[in-house]
């Protein structure tokens, strides 16, 4: 296996082990065993276990941002009412989160760990800059779009976690419930609502 392949395999291994064992039980030994790569090699590719975790989360963050940017194109469809576009956008992102279980569970585990605050919080706004730039125009000028985005992500991933743990069913009713939670929370800050009211 080439060094780049080992690097990728270790990140994927960390994602799998964190998702299935929990971040506190995700040891370099378990990751090495899962990947079939000598545990010592982790320290040749990364500064240590914490660096491996950070790199795994950064990859997941990038993947998530890329997926959002692909799906947000539906918001340009002027042939659809704004709220319908929002539903389609949400549905695509929700489906992605639920169908990438290991990646989403790892993301949630890391996000709720001390590693996130210590290593990943500061650069997160920059990683989400494409999303902020793309979505800011949908909100009123005085809205704190970064805070609203974090609110949306918190609801999205906490709800997905409930689905993964069996507390909520993976069905259309749950999807509608989560969508309504998110939409009702951001609706007062949306620029379109004011324009539509004036047009009525």
Backbone as CSV, one residue per row, in Angstrom:
resi,resn,N_x,N_y,N_z,CA_x,CA_y,CA_z,C_x,C_y,C_z
1,UNK,0.845,-1.196,0.000,0.000,0.000,0.000,0.884,1.252,0.000
2,UNK,0.601,2.189,-0.909,1.386,3.422,-0.995,1.136,4.300,0.233
3,UNK,2.119,5.177,0.576,1.946,6.053,1.741,0.652,6.871,1.702
4,UNK,0.306,7.434,0.540,-0.931,8.211,0.434,-2.156,7.338,0.691
5,UNK,-2.106,6.111,0.209,-3.212,5.177,0.428,-3.338,4.829,1.908
6,UNK,-2.196,4.670,2.571,-2.214,4.371,4.012,-2.784,5.552,4.790
7,UNK,-2.404,6.748,4.395,-2.915,7.957,5.039,-4.442,7.999,4.930
8,UNK,-4.940,7.756,3.732,-6.388,7.746,3.494,-7.054,6.620,4.276
9,UNK,-6.444,5.442,4.250,-7.018,4.285,4.948,-7.104,4.528,6.448
10,UNK,-6.106,5.190,7.009,-6.118,5.471,8.444,-7.209,6.476,8.801
11,UNK,-7.414,7.485,7.955,-8.501,8.435,8.193,-9.848,7.712,8.127
12,UNK,-10.014,6.872,7.100,-11.258,6.114,6.974,-11.427,5.152,8.149
13,UNK,-10.329,4.564,8.581,-10.379,3.671,9.742,-10.777,4.405,11.004
14,UNK,-10.230,5.599,11.197,-10.588,6.402,12.370,-12.072,6.746,12.343
15,UNK,-12.580,7.115,11.172,-14.008,7.440,11.031,-14.856,6.229,11.429
16,UNK,-14.494,5.054,10.924,-15.257,3.836,11.225,-15.203,3.499,12.715
17,UNK,-14.011,3.526,13.277,-13.856,3.129,14.683,-14.544,4.125,15.614
18,UNK,-14.382,5.414,15.361,-15.070,6.416,16.186,-16.578,6.228,16.107
19,UNK,-17.085,5.983,14.899,-18.527,5.819,14.709,-19.066,4.591,15.420
20,UNK,-18.281,3.524,15.462,-18.788,2.253,15.985,-18.343,1.917,17.399
21,UNK,-17.262,2.556,17.856,-16.763,2.280,19.205,-16.919,3.489,20.135
22,UNK,-17.090,4.670,19.551,-17.113,5.899,20.354,-15.742,6.524,20.374
23,UNK,-15.693,7.829,20.468,-14.408,8.527,20.365,-13.471,8.199,21.527
24,UNK,-14.015,7.946,22.705,-13.174,7.631,23.863,-12.536,6.246,23.758
25,UNK,-13.148,5.350,22.993,-12.627,3.991,22.840,-11.867,3.808,21.527
26,UNK,-11.759,4.861,20.759,-11.074,4.787,19.460,-9.567,4.925,19.674
27,UNK,-8.927,3.822,19.938,-7.486,3.813,20.179,-6.731,3.587,18.872
28,UNK,-5.464,3.914,18.880,-4.638,3.665,17.696,-4.563,2.160,17.417
29,UNK,-4.606,1.350,18.463,-4.570,-0.108,18.289,-5.818,-0.578,17.538
30,UNK,-6.983,-0.084,17.947,-8.229,-0.476,17.270,-8.223,-0.016,15.810
31,UNK,-7.741,1.206,15.584,-7.698,1.734,14.210,-6.728,0.914,13.366
32,UNK,-5.574,0.593,13.944,-4.596,-0.245,13.243,-5.164,-1.619,12.916
33,UNK,-5.839,-2.207,13.871,-6.445,-3.531,13.662,-7.498,-3.469,12.561
34,UNK,-8.339,-2.464,12.600,-9.405,-2.348,11.605,-8.842,-2.163,10.194
35,UNK,-7.805,-1.340,10.074,-7.248,-1.036,8.750,-6.245,-2.078,8.274
36,UNK,-5.723,-2.880,9.205,-4.679,-3.834,8.842,-3.326,-3.152,8.673
37,UNK,-3.204,-1.943,9.186,-1.958,-1.177,9.108,-1.327,-1.157,10.494
38,UNK,-0.033,-1.396,10.563,0.670,-1.403,11.836,0.391,-0.108,12.595
39,UNK,0.043,-0.268,13.855,-0.296,0.884,14.709,0.801,1.950,14.702
40,UNK,2.047,1.531,14.649,3.173,2.465,14.673,3.161,3.391,13.461
41,UNK,2.561,2.935,12.354,2.547,3.737,11.132,1.701,4.998,11.291
42,UNK,0.751,4.954,12.204,-0.074,6.147,12.472,0.822,7.327,12.818
43,UNK,1.884,7.058,13.567,2.774,8.132,14.019,3.751,8.582,12.927
44,UNK,3.772,7.870,11.814,4.552,8.329,10.655,3.694,9.229,9.768
45,UNK,2.379,8.979,9.766,1.456,9.764,8.932,0.891,10.977,9.664
46,UNK,0.789,10.866,10.980,0.162,11.911,11.786,1.017,12.194,13.010
47,UNK,0.752,13.324,13.648,1.520,13.672,14.846,1.156,12.766,16.021
48,UNK,-0.005,12.159,15.929,-0.490,11.272,16.976,-1.977,11.029,16.774
49,UNK,-2.587,10.383,17.748,-4.002,10.052,17.641,-4.868,11.309,17.497
50,UNK,-4.571,12.333,18.263,-5.379,13.552,18.202,-5.314,14.187,16.820
51,UNK,-4.134,14.196,16.226,-3.982,14.757,14.877,-4.766,13.932,13.862
52,UNK,-4.753,12.615,14.019,-5.544,11.742,13.135,-7.031,12.089,13.254
53,UNK,-7.501,12.270,14.471,-8.911,12.633,14.684,-9.237,13.980,14.038
54,UNK,-8.342,14.938,14.224,-8.549,16.270,13.650,-8.640,16.187,12.130
55,UNK,-7.717,15.431,11.524,-7.707,15.305,10.065,-8.960,14.590,9.551
56,UNK,-9.433,13.608,10.314,-10.675,12.913,9.933,-11.847,13.881,9.969
57,UNK,-11.919,14.690,11.018,-13.022,15.648,11.130,-12.936,16.706,10.031
58,UNK,-11.732,17.177,9.732,-11.568,18.170,8.666,-12.055,17.615,7.334
59,UNK,-11.752,16.348,7.080,-12.227,15.728,5.846,-13.752,15.679,5.827
60,UNK,-14.353,15.280,6.946,-15.813,15.201,7.013,-16.447,16.585,6.874
61,UNK,-15.833,17.577,7.478,-16.326,18.955,7.366,-16.309,19.407,5.902
62,UNK,-15.199,19.111,5.214,-15.083,19.488,3.794,-16.124,18.759,2.951
63,UNK,-16.293,17.462,3.214,-17.292,16.685,2.470,-18.687,17.264,2.677
64,UNK,-18.988,17.625,3.907,-20.318,18.150,4.228,-20.539,19.494,3.534
65,UNK,-19.544,20.366,3.589,-19.644,21.667,2.910,-19.817,21.456,1.405
66,UNK,-19.044,20.546,0.832,-19.157,20.275,-0.613,-20.550,19.781,-0.974
67,UNK,-21.111,18.922,-0.117,-22.451,18.415,-0.395,-23.488,19.535,-0.305
68,UNK,-23.360,20.379,0.695,-24.285,21.514,0.819,-24.207,22.384,-0.427
69,UNK,-22.988,22.652,-0.884,-22.816,23.524,-2.041,-23.397,22.901,-3.314
70,UNK,-23.358,21.585,-3.404,-23.977,20.917,-4.558,-25.502,21.026,-4.498
71,UNK,-26.049,20.847,-3.314,-27.504,20.816,-3.160,-28.149,22.199,-3.141
72,UNK,-27.373,23.222,-2.770,-27.949,24.562,-2.615,-28.390,25.162,-3.953
73,UNK,-27.966,24.544,-5.044,-28.354,25.035,-6.373,-29.866,25.066,-6.555
74,UNK,-30.568,24.196,-5.836,-32.028,24.165,-5.965,-32.650,25.496,-5.540
75,UNK,-31.931,26.246,-4.722,-32.451,27.533,-4.251,-32.510,28.568,-5.378
76,UNK,-31.851,28.298,-6.500,-31.886,29.205,-7.649,-33.098,28.980,-8.548
77,UNK,-33.876,27.965,-8.264,-35.008,27.623,-9.129,-36.187,28.565,-8.879
78,UNK,-36.262,29.589,-9.681,-37.319,30.589,-9.509,-38.692,30.076,-9.939
79,UNK,-38.718,28.900,-10.591,-40.012,28.310,-10.968,-40.703,27.663,-9.775
80,UNK,-39.987,27.540,-8.645,-40.554,26.936,-7.443,-40.709,27.980,-6.343
81,UNK,-41.788,27.899,-5.551,-41.918,28.796,-4.393,-40.727,28.621,-3.453
82,UNK,-40.365,29.671,-2.751,-39.189,29.661,-1.890,-39.243,28.527,-0.870
83,UNK,-40.385,28.335,-0.243,-40.497,27.317,0.795,-40.340,25.910,0.217
84,UNK,-40.775,25.699,-1.010,-40.589,24.403,-1.677,-39.101,24.167,-1.944
85,UNK,-38.407,25.208,-2.354,-36.964,25.098,-2.576,-36.257,24.728,-1.268
86,UNK,-36.697,25.365,-0.181,-36.111,25.058,1.130,-36.319,23.593,1.497
87,UNK,-37.518,23.092,1.238,-37.818,21.684,1.534,-36.926,20.745,0.725
88,UNK,-36.765,21.030,-0.559,-35.935,20.188,-1.418,-34.475,20.213,-0.961
89,UNK,-34.010,21.391,-0.620,-32.640,21.555,-0.134,-32.437,20.760,1.150
90,UNK,-33.360,20.949,2.094,-33.262,20.229,3.365,-33.319,18.723,3.144
91,UNK,-34.240,18.269,2.317,-34.421,16.839,2.073,-33.137,16.189,1.551
92,UNK,-32.451,16.868,0.644,-31.211,16.329,0.082,-30.112,16.249,1.141
93,UNK,-30.013,17.274,1.987,-28.982,17.276,3.031,-29.314,16.239,4.104
94,UNK,-30.572,16.166,4.507,-31.014,15.196,5.511,-30.749,13.768,5.025
95,UNK,-31.058,13.497,3.786,-30.828,12.180,3.213,-29.342,11.832,3.232
96,UNK,-28.499,12.783,2.879,-27.051,12.587,2.887,-26.562,12.227,4.287
97,UNK,-27.011,12.972,5.281,-26.586,12.739,6.662,-27.011,11.351,7.136
98,UNK,-28.257,10.959,6.852,-28.754,9.665,7.328,-28.137,8.487,6.585
99,UNK,-27.822,8.664,5.305,-27.311,7.543,4.530,-25.790,7.411,4.575
100,UNK,-25.152,8.342,5.248,-23.705,8.235,5.497,-23.511,8.052,7.000
101,UNK,-24.083,6.958,7.523,-24.172,6.773,8.965,-22.825,6.899,9.688
102,UNK,-21.828,6.106,9.274,-20.534,6.149,9.967,-19.947,7.556,9.948
103,UNK,-20.037,8.212,8.815,-19.453,9.543,8.691,-20.198,10.530,9.588
104,UNK,-21.503,10.425,9.611,-22.300,11.341,10.430,-22.109,11.086,11.922
105,UNK,-22.080,9.809,12.311,-21.881,9.488,13.730,-20.496,9.941,14.190
106,UNK,-19.480,9.711,13.366,-18.130,10.183,13.694,-18.120,11.701,13.845
107,UNK,-18.770,12.374,12.912,-18.858,13.835,12.925,-19.489,14.320,14.229
108,UNK,-20.579,13.679,14.619,-21.289,14.047,15.852,-20.421,13.771,17.074
109,UNK,-19.781,12.587,17.096,-18.920,12.228,18.231,-17.797,13.256,18.414
110,UNK,-17.162,13.610,17.306,-16.056,14.566,17.373,-16.571,15.943,17.792
111,UNK,-17.683,16.360,17.196,-18.256,17.683,17.458,-18.557,17.871,18.949
112,UNK,-18.977,16.795,19.620,-19.322,16.867,21.051,-18.140,16.538,21.969
113,UNK,-16.971,16.364,21.400,-15.799,16.030,22.209,-14.957,17.274,22.488
114,UNK,-14.016,17.119,23.406,-13.103,18.230,23.721,-12.170,18.535,22.547
115,UNK,-11.984,17.569,21.651,-11.108,17.787,20.495,-11.639,18.927,19.616
116,UNK,-12.947,18.987,19.466,-13.533,20.006,18.590,-13.203,21.413,19.089
117,UNK,-13.475,21.672,20.356,-13.203,23.004,20.913,-11.712,23.327,20.889
118,UNK,-10.898,22.308,21.119,-9.452,22.517,21.213,-8.792,22.720,19.854
119,UNK,-9.221,21.945,18.837,-8.502,21.944,17.569,-9.273,22.455,16.353
120,UNK,-10.588,22.386,16.380,-11.337,22.589,15.136,-12.321,23.744,15.133
121,UNK,-12.629,24.284,16.283,-13.639,25.340,16.365,-13.205,26.602,15.634
122,UNK,-11.962,27.031,15.856,-11.505,28.312,15.309,-11.541,28.391,13.786
123,UNK,-11.197,27.324,13.112,-11.161,27.366,11.648,-12.476,27.010,10.970
124,UNK,-13.490,26.726,11.768,-14.734,26.208,11.188,-15.466,27.258,10.364
125,UNK,-15.477,28.480,10.824,-16.175,29.521,10.071,-15.560,29.690,8.684
126,UNK,-14.246,29.600,8.607,-13.563,29.714,7.313,-13.916,28.536,6.400
127,UNK,-14.019,27.345,6.988,-14.384,26.167,6.184,-15.813,26.299,5.642
128,UNK,-16.674,26.942,6.395,-18.066,27.110,5.969,-18.299,28.418,5.218
129,UNK,-17.227,29.136,4.904,-17.365,30.416,4.205,-18.127,30.298,2.885
130,UNK,-17.879,29.261,2.062,-18.657,29.148,0.821,-20.165,29.061,1.081
131,UNK,-20.548,28.354,2.135,-21.967,28.230,2.482,-22.508,29.578,2.955
132,UNK,-21.749,30.250,3.811,-22.172,31.570,4.310,-22.333,32.561,3.162
133,UNK,-21.344,32.584,2.279,-21.397,33.512,1.136,-22.598,33.217,0.243
134,UNK,-22.871,31.934,0.065,-23.959,31.525,-0.831,-25.335,31.791,-0.239
135,UNK,-25.459,31.641,1.075,-26.783,31.703,1.715,-27.119,33.043,2.359
136,UNK,-26.145,33.904,2.553,-26.386,35.148,3.292,-27.482,36.014,2.686
137,UNK,-27.580,36.022,1.362,-28.565,36.883,0.707,-30.009,36.453,0.990
138,UNK,-30.200,35.235,1.473,-31.544,34.753,1.794,-32.056,35.322,3.114
139,UNK,-31.133,35.941,3.871,-31.502,36.444,5.189,-31.504,37.967,5.236
140,UNK,-32.220,38.505,6.198,-32.259,39.956,6.399,-30.856,40.450,6.756
141,UNK,-30.537,41.691,6.394,-29.175,42.215,6.623,-28.711,42.140,8.079
142,UNK,-29.622,42.294,9.018,-29.231,42.309,10.437,-29.092,40.900,11.036
143,UNK,-29.432,39.874,10.260,-29.375,38.498,10.774,-27.934,38.034,10.954
144,UNK,-27.682,37.323,12.037,-26.373,36.708,12.276,-26.396,35.336,11.593
145,UNK,-25.994,35.320,10.332,-26.133,34.114,9.511,-25.264,32.974,10.044
146,UNK,-24.090,33.289,10.569,-23.221,32.245,11.115,-23.886,31.568,12.306
147,UNK,-24.510,32.344,13.175,-25.210,31.763,14.322,-26.409,30.924,13.860
148,UNK,-27.128,31.415,12.875,-28.280,30.679,12.341,-27.833,29.359,11.704
149,UNK,-26.715,29.403,10.990,-26.195,28.187,10.369,-25.825,27.157,11.434
150,UNK,-25.194,27.599,12.506,-24.844,26.684,13.591,-26.090,26.114,14.264
151,UNK,-27.109,26.939,14.381,-28.390,26.482,14.936,-28.979,25.379,14.044
152,UNK,-28.941,25.591,12.740,-29.446,24.600,11.787,-28.655,23.291,11.914
153,UNK,-27.333,23.399,11.958,-26.482,22.204,12.049,-26.714,21.453,13.352
154,UNK,-26.896,22.193,14.442,-27.160,21.552,15.736,-28.443,20.726,15.681
155,UNK,-29.502,21.304,15.122,-30.773,20.577,15.014,-30.624,19.384,14.070
156,UNK,-29.976,19.615,12.940,-29.807,18.561,11.939,-29.094,17.348,12.522
157,UNK,-27.950,17.583,13.165,-27.156,16.463,13.651,-27.687,15.872,14.947
158,UNK,-28.286,16.674,15.815,-28.878,16.093,17.031,-30.083,15.230,16.668
159,UNK,-30.836,15.642,15.663,-31.978,14.836,15.205,-31.498,13.556,14.528
160,UNK,-30.458,13.669,13.710,-29.893,12.476,13.069,-29.381,11.499,14.121
161,UNK,-28.761,12.027,15.166,-28.268,11.174,16.250,-29.424,10.408,16.896
162,UNK,-30.560,11.068,17.071,-31.734,10.400,17.640,-32.231,9.282,16.718
163,UNK,-32.141,9.504,15.416,-32.515,8.454,14.462,-31.542,7.278,14.576
164,UNK,-30.249,7.571,14.608,-29.248,6.515,14.689,-29.392,5.692,15.970
165,UNK,-29.822,6.346,17.047,-29.969,5.652,18.335,-31.339,4.994,18.496
166,UNK,-32.189,5.126,17.487,-33.500,4.495,17.531,-34.547,5.272,18.306
167,UNK,-34.228,6.516,18.682,-35.181,7.330,19.432,-36.215,7.977,18.512
168,UNK,-35.851,8.155,17.256,-36.770,8.650,16.236,-36.729,7.691,15.055
169,UNK,-37.874,7.431,14.420,-37.857,6.552,13.244,-37.283,7.267,12.026
170,UNK,-36.698,6.501,11.141,-36.196,7.050,9.879,-37.350,7.008,8.881
171,UNK,-38.203,8.014,8.944,-39.359,8.051,8.053,-39.703,9.497,7.673
172,UNK,-40.716,9.648,6.845,-41.099,10.970,6.351,-41.610,11.877,7.466
173,UNK,-42.258,11.282,8.463,-42.772,12.073,9.589,-41.627,12.727,10.359
174,UNK,-40.572,11.974,10.588,-39.400,12.535,11.283,-38.749,13.614,10.424
175,UNK,-38.629,13.347,9.129,-38.042,14.346,8.235,-38.839,15.650,8.282
176,UNK,-40.146,15.537,8.246,-41.008,16.726,8.301,-40.863,17.451,9.636
177,UNK,-40.778,16.690,10.715,-40.605,17.258,12.053,-39.299,18.055,12.141
178,UNK,-38.217,17.466,11.644,-36.911,18.146,11.703,-36.922,19.379,10.797
179,UNK,-37.493,19.239,9.618,-37.592,20.387,8.713,-38.342,21.536,9.374
180,UNK,-39.470,21.229,10.000,-40.272,22.282,10.649,-39.517,22.940,11.800
181,UNK,-38.777,22.138,12.574,-37.963,22.696,13.657,-36.979,23.732,13.111
182,UNK,-36.316,23.356,12.022,-35.319,24.240,11.429,-35.983,25.460,10.790
183,UNK,-36.992,25.208,9.965,-37.615,26.298,9.205,-38.289,27.319,10.117
184,UNK,-38.992,26.836,11.130,-39.670,27.764,12.051,-38.673,28.631,12.811
185,UNK,-37.491,28.061,13.071,-36.472,28.818,13.790,-35.825,29.916,12.963
186,UNK,-35.710,29.693,11.652,-35.033,30.683,10.814,-35.991,31.601,10.054
187,UNK,-37.259,31.220,9.967,-38.218,31.975,9.154,-38.278,33.476,9.487
188,UNK,-38.229,33.854,10.771,-38.281,35.295,11.078,-37.103,36.095,10.522
189,UNK,-36.004,35.403,10.205,-34.801,36.079,9.734,-34.655,36.064,8.214
190,UNK,-35.557,35.370,7.536,-35.464,35.258,6.089,-35.895,36.553,5.403
191,UNK,-35.113,36.980,4.437,-35.428,38.219,3.707,-36.656,38.055,2.836
192,UNK,-36.886,36.845,2.319,-37.992,36.630,1.386,-39.343,36.895,2.025
193,UNK,-39.504,36.564,3.312,-40.826,36.684,3.941,-41.306,38.121,3.941
194,UNK,-40.387,39.029,4.183,-40.753,40.447,4.166,-41.155,40.884,2.780
195,UNK,-40.402,40.445,1.762,-40.726,40.809,0.381,-42.081,40.248,-0.036
196,UNK,-42.335,38.978,0.369,-43.605,38.365,-0.032,-44.799,39.062,0.640
197,UNK,-44.605,39.452,1.884,-45.702,40.153,2.573,-46.001,41.479,1.887
198,UNK,-44.972,42.180,1.438,-45.182,43.459,0.764,-45.865,43.266,-0.577
199,UNK,-45.605,42.123,-1.198,-46.175,41.854,-2.514,-47.640,41.417,-2.448
200,UNK,-48.090,41.020,-1.274,-49.462,40.512,-1.138,-50.492,41.631,-1.116
